[in-house]
Amino acid sequence: MKNSIIVLLFIVLGFQVQAQTERSIFSLDQLMDSAIRHYPVSNQRGIYDQNTQLTQSNIEKLYYPGMQLNGQVSYQSDVTQLKIPIPGFTVPEMAKDWYKLNLDITQMIYDGGNRKSQREIEDFNYKSQINNVFQQEYHYRELIAKLYFRVLLFDKSINVLKSSAIALQGTIKEMQAALNGGIILQADVNSLKAEYLSVQQKIMEAESSKAATLELLSTYTAVPIQNEDSLLIPDLVINELIYINLRPELTQLNLQQEKLGKMKSLVSVKQRPIIQAYGQLGYGRPGLNMLEDDFTGYYVTGLRFNYKFWDWQTTKREKQLLDLQQEVLESEKENFDLNLRASFAAQLQEIDKINKMLETDIEIIALQETVVDASKKRLQSGVITSAAYIQEFEKYTKSKLNYQLNTIKLVNARMDYMFLTGNFNTNE
């Protein structure tokens, strides 16, 4: 029985250890895709699909026969009379109350291209709406990336600070031995302990900020990310840092310009003739024969031709207004491209600066490491105070921290380049 209890305890402890050691690993692409799937704006795609289908269906129906049922009952004070006496013939009198029930049917034969132009405009409306959704998703991805890299920066800071805390613990033990030997003072050991507690405070502060950022990231991505989970550093694929403008904002401006071109075509349609076939089935009194006083059926069929050959140049002015709108959009495109080029140049400078800083960071770490080792030996010998050692130790910690942060900042800067130009590509 006793052995069974021991075995059971081992099993329970094993599960607890496994639960503690298990952690999830997330990539930037994975979290961004999850964020888009749960992004409320993304649901608008389905709405725009249905809206476009309904609108296009209505446009297609413009070529379907139109049918309208019309009824009329009227009474008039006088009617047409034939007052010429004709021997042997009594002229019938028309009734003053009239009744008509008509079914009017029209069929478009030629509309001058109106239906085609409306279809094309609706197509551009749909593309513009979908691109607007993509544009909002694009900036949402950018937000997720910023939070993601912020967590990576906190991770690097925490790792460096924890490493420094471990190093300080070792130094404190060594200095305790020197204190027991009467080489250094208690104040020197206390100063090292205070520095250790200061590092622990920085660790707690970084961990708290990381937890807050993870909470935001979890909310936006709908992925429960724990503090123990790991985020992969993106492996960005950039063949060459060249200027390119693939931003959705530019696509939106281009779509608006093309739409204005189609609207000009629709305006031109107004100057073209329209041909319709029409028919009328009716029942009433009187019918087509005005002299008959009985209810009777009748029908009329034929072609109808409409041509507005003069409109006092309103069509011309409408086209001019559309041309002016296109010029405004062209200036907006130029301004957007100008600002993007300026941001691109600044981003290249940022990437170049971080690359150079990484090169010097490695040299600084190597040099500062030798200084800290020498200061530690001098402190053990009582040559310097703990304050002097701590000063060099902080420099060494800062140099390692700068290097770790700059490695993340370089990847982040490349990611910013991708978002800036719209040339987004990761390989995780």
C-alpha positions as CSV (number, residue, x, y, z in Angstrom):
1,M,0.0,0.0,0.0
2,K,2.8,2.3,1.0
3,N,4.6,1.7,-2.3
4,S,1.4,2.4,-4.3
5,I,1.0,5.8,-2.6
6,I,4.6,6.7,-3.5
7,V,4.1,5.7,-7.1
8,L,0.9,7.8,-7.2
9,L,2.8,10.8,-5.8
10,F,5.5,10.5,-8.4
11,I,2.8,10.3,-11.2
12,V,1.1,13.5,-9.8
13,L,4.4,15.3,-9.5
14,G,5.3,14.2,-13.0
15,F,2.1,15.7,-14.4
16,Q,2.7,19.0,-12.5
17,V,6.2,19.3,-13.9
18,Q,5.0,18.5,-17.4
19,A,2.3,21.2,-17.1
20,Q,4.9,23.7,-15.9
21,T,7.4,22.9,-18.6
22,E,4.9,22.9,-21.5
23,R,4.6,26.2,-23.3
24,S,3.4,27.4,-26.6
25,I,5.4,28.9,-29.4
26,F,3.8,31.5,-31.6
27,S,4.9,33.2,-34.8
28,L,4.1,36.7,-36.0
29,D,2.2,35.4,-39.1
30,Q,0.2,33.0,-36.9
31,L,-0.9,35.8,-34.6
32,M,-1.6,38.3,-37.4
33,D,-3.7,35.7,-39.3
34,S,-5.7,35.0,-36.1
35,A,-6.2,38.7,-35.5
36,I,-7.6,39.2,-39.0
37,R,-10.0,36.2,-38.6
38,H,-11.4,37.8,-35.5
39,Y,-11.3,41.4,-36.8
40,P,-14.9,42.7,-37.0
41,V,-14.1,44.8,-40.1
42,S,-13.2,41.6,-42.0
43,N,-16.8,40.5,-41.8
44,Q,-17.7,43.4,-44.1
45,R,-16.4,41.4,-47.1
46,G,-19.4,39.1,-47.0
47,I,-21.8,42.1,-46.7
48,Y,-20.2,43.8,-49.7
49,D,-20.4,40.5,-51.7
50,Q,-24.1,40.3,-51.1
51,N,-24.6,44.0,-51.8
52,T,-22.8,43.8,-55.1
53,Q,-24.7,40.7,-56.2
54,L,-28.0,42.4,-55.5
55,T,-27.0,45.6,-57.2
56,Q,-25.7,43.8,-60.3
57,S,-28.8,41.7,-60.4
58,N,-30.9,44.9,-60.5
59,I,-28.8,46.3,-63.3
60,E,-29.2,43.2,-65.3
61,K,-33.0,43.5,-64.9
62,L,-32.9,46.8,-66.8
63,Y,-33.1,44.7,-70.0
64,Y,-36.0,42.6,-68.7
65,P,-39.5,43.6,-69.9
66,G,-41.2,46.1,-67.6
67,M,-44.8,45.6,-66.8
68,Q,-47.2,47.9,-65.1
69,L,-50.9,47.7,-64.4
70,N,-52.7,51.0,-64.6
71,G,-56.4,51.7,-63.8
72,Q,-58.5,54.8,-64.2
73,V,-62.1,55.9,-63.6
74,S,-63.1,59.4,-64.7
75,Y,-66.1,61.6,-65.3
76,Q,-66.0,64.6,-67.6
77,S,-68.4,67.4,-68.1
78,D,-68.5,67.1,-71.9
79,V,-67.6,64.7,-74.7
80,T,-67.1,64.9,-78.4
81,Q,-70.5,65.1,-80.3
82,L,-71.3,65.0,-83.9
83,K,-74.2,67.5,-84.4
84,I,-74.5,67.2,-88.2
85,P,-77.9,65.6,-89.0
86,I,-77.7,62.5,-91.2
87,P,-81.0,61.2,-92.5
88,G,-81.7,57.6,-91.4
89,F,-78.8,57.5,-89.0
90,T,-78.6,58.3,-85.3
91,V,-75.2,59.4,-84.1
92,P,-74.3,57.5,-80.9
93,E,-73.5,59.6,-77.9
94,M,-70.3,59.0,-75.9
95,A,-70.7,58.3,-72.2
96,K,-69.2,60.9,-69.8
97,D,-68.0,58.3,-67.4
98,W,-64.9,56.4,-68.6
99,Y,-63.3,53.2,-67.3
100,K,-59.8,51.9,-68.2
101,L,-57.6,49.0,-67.0
102,N,-54.3,48.8,-68.9
103,L,-51.3,46.5,-68.8
104,D,-48.3,48.5,-70.1
105,I,-45.3,46.5,-71.2
106,T,-41.9,48.0,-72.3
107,Q,-38.8,46.2,-73.6
108,M,-35.5,48.0,-73.9
109,I,-33.9,47.3,-77.2
110,Y,-31.0,49.8,-77.1
111,D,-30.0,51.9,-74.1
112,G,-26.8,53.5,-75.5
113,G,-24.5,51.5,-73.2
114,N,-26.2,52.6,-70.0
115,R,-26.4,49.1,-68.5
116,K,-22.8,48.3,-69.3
117,S,-21.5,51.5,-67.7
118,Q,-23.5,50.9,-64.6
119,R,-22.1,47.4,-64.3
120,E,-18.6,48.7,-64.6
121,I,-19.1,51.4,-62.0
122,E,-20.6,48.9,-59.5
123,D,-17.6,46.7,-60.1
124,F,-15.3,49.5,-59.2
125,N,-17.5,50.3,-56.1
126,Y,-17.1,46.7,-55.0
127,K,-13.3,46.7,-55.6
128,S,-13.0,50.0,-53.7
129,Q,-15.0,48.6,-50.7
130,I,-13.0,45.4,-50.6
131,N,-9.7,47.3,-50.8
132,N,-10.9,49.6,-48.0
133,V,-11.4,46.5,-45.8
134,F,-7.9,45.3,-46.8
135,Q,-6.5,48.7,-46.0
136,Q,-8.0,48.5,-42.5
137,E,-6.7,45.0,-42.1
138,Y,-3.3,46.1,-43.2
139,H,-3.0,48.7,-40.5
140,Y,-4.4,46.2,-38.0
141,R,-1.6,43.8,-38.9
142,E,0.8,46.7,-38.4
143,L,-0.6,47.2,-34.9
144,I,-0.2,43.5,-34.1
145,A,3.4,43.6,-35.3
146,K,4.2,46.6,-33.1
147,L,2.8,44.8,-30.0
148,Y,4.7,41.6,-31.0
149,F,8.1,43.3,-31.3
150,R,7.4,45.2,-28.0
151,V,7.1,41.8,-26.3
152,L,10.3,40.6,-27.9
153,L,12.1,43.7,-26.6
154,F,10.8,43.0,-23.1
155,D,12.0,39.4,-23.4
156,K,15.5,40.4,-24.3
157,S,15.6,43.0,-21.5
158,I,14.4,40.4,-19.0
159,N,16.9,37.8,-20.1
160,V,19.8,40.3,-19.9
161,L,18.7,41.6,-16.5
162,K,18.3,38.0,-15.1
163,S,21.8,37.2,-16.4
164,S,23.1,40.2,-14.6
165,A,21.3,39.3,-11.4
166,I,22.9,35.9,-11.5
167,A,26.3,37.4,-12.0
168,L,25.8,39.8,-9.1
169,Q,24.7,36.9,-6.9
170,G,28.0,35.2,-7.7
171,T,30.0,38.4,-7.0
172,I,28.2,38.9,-3.7
173,K,29.2,35.4,-2.5
174,E,32.8,36.1,-3.5
175,M,32.8,39.5,-1.8
176,Q,31.3,37.9,1.3
177,A,34.4,35.7,1.5
178,A,36.6,38.8,1.1
179,L,34.6,40.5,3.9
180,N,35.2,37.6,6.2
181,G,38.9,37.9,5.4
182,G,38.8,41.5,6.3
183,I,39.8,42.7,2.9
184,I,36.7,44.8,2.1
185,L,34.1,46.5,4.2
186,Q,30.5,45.5,5.0
187,A,29.4,48.7,3.1
188,D,30.9,47.3,-0.1
189,V,28.9,44.1,0.2
190,N,25.7,46.0,1.1
191,S,26.2,48.2,-2.0
192,L,26.4,45.1,-4.2
193,K,23.2,43.7,-2.5
194,A,21.4,47.0,-3.2
195,E,22.5,46.8,-6.8
196,Y,21.1,43.3,-7.0
197,L,17.8,44.4,-5.6
198,S,17.7,47.3,-8.1
199,V,18.2,44.8,-10.9
200,Q,15.4,42.7,-9.5
201,Q,13.1,45.8,-9.6
202,K,14.0,46.4,-13.2
203,I,13.1,42.7,-14.0
204,M,9.7,43.1,-12.2
205,E,9.0,46.3,-14.1
206,A,9.9,44.7,-17.5
207,E,7.8,41.6,-16.7
208,S,4.9,43.8,-15.7
209,S,5.1,45.8,-18.9
210,K,5.4,42.5,-20.9
211,A,2.4,41.1,-19.2
212,A,0.3,44.2,-20.1
213,T,1.5,44.0,-23.7
214,L,0.7,40.3,-23.9
215,E,-2.8,41.1,-22.6
216,L,-3.4,43.5,-25.4
217,L,-1.9,41.0,-27.9
218,S,-4.1,38.2,-26.7
219,T,-7.2,40.5,-26.9
220,Y,-6.5,41.6,-30.5
221,T,-5.5,38.1,-31.7
222,A,-8.0,36.1,-29.7
223,V,-5.1,33.8,-28.8
224,P,-4.5,33.2,-25.1
225,I,-0.8,33.9,-24.8
226,Q,0.8,33.2,-21.4
227,N,3.9,34.8,-19.9
228,E,5.8,31.6,-20.3
229,D,5.0,31.3,-24.0
230,S,7.6,32.1,-26.6
231,L,7.4,34.4,-29.6
232,L,9.6,33.6,-32.6
233,I,11.8,36.3,-34.0
234,P,10.5,36.7,-37.6
235,D,12.8,35.6,-40.4
236,L,12.2,38.4,-42.9
237,V,12.9,37.8,-46.6
238,I,14.2,41.0,-48.2
239,N,16.2,40.6,-51.3
240,E,16.9,44.3,-51.7
241,L,15.9,47.4,-49.9
242,I,14.5,49.3,-52.9
243,Y,11.7,51.8,-53.1
244,I,8.4,50.3,-54.2
245,N,4.8,51.5,-53.5
246,L,2.4,48.7,-53.0
247,R,0.4,50.3,-50.3
248,P,-3.4,49.8,-50.3
249,E,-3.9,53.5,-50.1
250,L,-2.4,53.9,-53.6
251,T,-4.6,51.1,-54.9
252,Q,-7.6,52.9,-53.5
253,L,-6.7,56.2,-55.2
254,N,-6.2,54.3,-58.5
255,L,-9.6,52.6,-58.2
256,Q,-11.2,56.0,-57.5
257,Q,-9.6,57.4,-60.7
258,E,-10.7,54.5,-62.8
259,K,-14.2,54.8,-61.4
260,L,-14.3,58.5,-62.4
261,G,-13.4,57.4,-66.0
262,K,-16.3,55.0,-66.1
263,M,-18.6,57.7,-64.7
264,K,-17.6,59.9,-67.7
265,S,-18.7,57.0,-70.0
266,L,-22.0,56.9,-68.2
267,V,-22.4,60.7,-68.7
268,S,-21.8,60.2,-72.4
269,V,-24.6,57.7,-72.5
270,K,-27.0,60.5,-71.8
271,Q,-26.4,61.8,-75.3
272,R,-27.2,58.6,-77.1
273,P,-30.6,57.6,-78.3
274,I,-32.8,55.0,-76.5
275,I,-35.0,52.6,-78.4
276,Q,-37.8,50.7,-76.6
277,A,-40.6,48.4,-77.8
278,Y,-43.8,48.9,-76.0
279,G,-47.2,47.3,-75.8
280,Q,-50.5,47.9,-74.1
281,L,-53.3,45.5,-73.3
282,G,-56.5,47.2,-72.1
283,Y,-60.1,46.8,-71.1
284,G,-62.5,49.6,-70.6
285,R,-65.1,52.0,-71.9
286,P,-64.7,53.4,-74.4
287,G,-62.0,51.3,-76.1
288,L,-60.0,52.5,-79.0
289,N,-63.2,53.2,-80.9
290,M,-64.4,56.3,-79.1
291,L,-67.9,56.0,-80.5
292,E,-68.6,52.6,-78.9
293,D,-70.3,52.9,-75.5
294,D,-69.6,49.2,-74.5
295,F,-66.8,47.7,-72.4
296,T,-64.3,46.2,-74.8
297,G,-60.7,45.0,-74.9
298,Y,-58.0,46.5,-77.0
299,Y,-54.2,46.5,-77.5
300,V,-51.5,48.9,-78.9
301,T,-47.9,48.0,-79.8
302,G,-45.0,49.8,-81.3
303,L,-41.5,51.2,-80.9
304,R,-40.5,54.3,-78.9
305,F,-37.5,56.4,-79.8
306,N,-36.0,59.0,-77.4
307,Y,-33.0,61.2,-78.3
308,K,-32.0,64.3,-76.2
309,F,-29.9,66.0,-78.9
310,W,-29.5,69.3,-77.0
311,D,-28.8,69.7,-73.3
312,W,-27.3,73.1,-73.1
313,Q,-23.9,71.6,-72.6
314,T,-24.7,70.1,-69.2
315,T,-23.1,66.8,-70.2
316,K,-19.9,68.6,-71.2
317,R,-19.8,70.4,-67.8
318,E,-20.4,67.1,-66.0
319,K,-17.4,65.6,-67.7
320,Q,-15.3,68.6,-66.9
321,L,-16.2,68.2,-63.2
322,L,-15.1,64.6,-63.3
323,D,-11.9,65.6,-65.0
324,L,-11.2,68.0,-62.1
325,Q,-11.9,65.3,-59.6
326,Q,-9.4,63.1,-61.4
327,E,-6.8,65.9,-61.2
328,V,-7.4,66.2,-57.4
329,L,-6.9,62.4,-57.0
330,E,-3.7,62.6,-59.1
331,S,-2.3,65.3,-56.8
332,E,-3.2,63.2,-53.8
333,K,-1.3,60.3,-55.3
334,E,1.7,62.5,-55.9
335,N,1.6,63.8,-52.4
336,F,1.2,60.3,-50.9
337,D,4.2,59.0,-53.0
338,L,6.3,62.0,-52.0
339,N,5.7,61.4,-48.3
340,L,6.3,57.7,-48.7
341,R,9.6,58.3,-50.4
342,A,10.7,60.6,-47.6
343,S,9.7,57.9,-45.0
344,F,11.5,55.3,-47.1
345,A,14.7,57.3,-47.0
346,A,14.4,57.8,-43.3
347,Q,13.8,54.1,-42.8
348,L,16.9,53.2,-44.8
349,Q,18.9,55.5,-42.5
350,E,17.4,53.8,-39.5
351,I,18.4,50.3,-40.7
352,D,21.9,51.5,-41.6
353,K,22.2,53.1,-38.1
354,I,21.2,50.0,-36.3
355,N,23.6,47.8,-38.3
356,K,26.5,50.0,-37.4
357,M,25.4,50.1,-33.8
358,L,25.4,46.3,-33.7
359,E,28.9,46.2,-35.0
360,T,30.1,48.5,-32.2
361,D,28.0,46.8,-29.6
362,I,30.0,43.6,-30.0
363,E,33.3,45.5,-29.5
364,I,31.9,47.4,-26.5
365,I,30.7,44.2,-24.8
366,A,34.1,42.5,-25.3
367,L,36.0,45.6,-23.9
368,Q,33.6,46.1,-21.0
369,E,33.8,42.5,-20.1
370,T,37.6,42.8,-19.5
371,V,37.0,46.0,-17.5
372,V,34.4,44.3,-15.2
373,D,36.7,41.3,-14.7
374,A,39.6,43.6,-13.7
375,S,37.3,45.7,-11.5
376,K,36.1,42.5,-9.7
377,K,39.7,41.4,-8.9
378,R,40.5,44.9,-7.7
379,L,37.4,44.9,-5.5
380,Q,38.4,41.6,-4.1
381,S,41.8,43.0,-3.3
382,G,40.3,46.1,-1.6
383,V,41.9,48.4,-4.2
384,I,38.5,49.9,-5.3
385,T,35.2,50.4,-3.6
386,S,32.0,48.5,-4.6
387,A,30.6,51.8,-6.1
388,A,33.4,51.8,-8.7
389,Y,32.8,48.1,-9.5
390,I,29.0,48.6,-9.8
391,Q,29.6,51.5,-12.2
392,E,31.6,49.3,-14.5
393,F,29.1,46.4,-14.0
394,E,26.2,48.6,-15.0
395,K,28.1,49.7,-18.2
396,Y,28.7,46.1,-19.0
397,T,25.0,45.2,-18.4
398,K,23.9,48.1,-20.5
399,S,26.2,47.1,-23.4
400,K,24.8,43.6,-23.4
401,L,21.3,45.0,-23.2
402,N,21.9,47.4,-26.1
403,Y,23.1,44.6,-28.3
404,Q,20.1,42.4,-27.6
405,L,17.7,45.2,-28.1
406,N,19.4,46.3,-31.3
407,T,19.1,42.8,-32.8
408,I,15.3,43.0,-32.3
409,K,15.2,46.7,-33.4
410,L,16.9,45.7,-36.7
411,V,14.3,43.0,-37.4
412,N,11.6,45.5,-36.4
413,A,13.1,48.2,-38.7
414,R,13.0,45.7,-41.6
415,M,9.4,44.9,-40.8
416,D,8.6,48.6,-40.8
417,Y,10.2,48.8,-44.2
418,M,7.8,46.1,-45.4
419,F,4.8,47.8,-44.0
420,L,6.0,51.1,-45.4
421,T,6.3,49.9,-48.9
422,G,3.6,47.3,-48.9
423,N,6.1,44.6,-49.9
424,F,5.3,42.3,-47.1
425,N,6.9,38.8,-46.9
426,T,7.9,36.7,-43.9
427,N,9.4,33.2,-43.7
428,E,8.7,31.8,-40.3
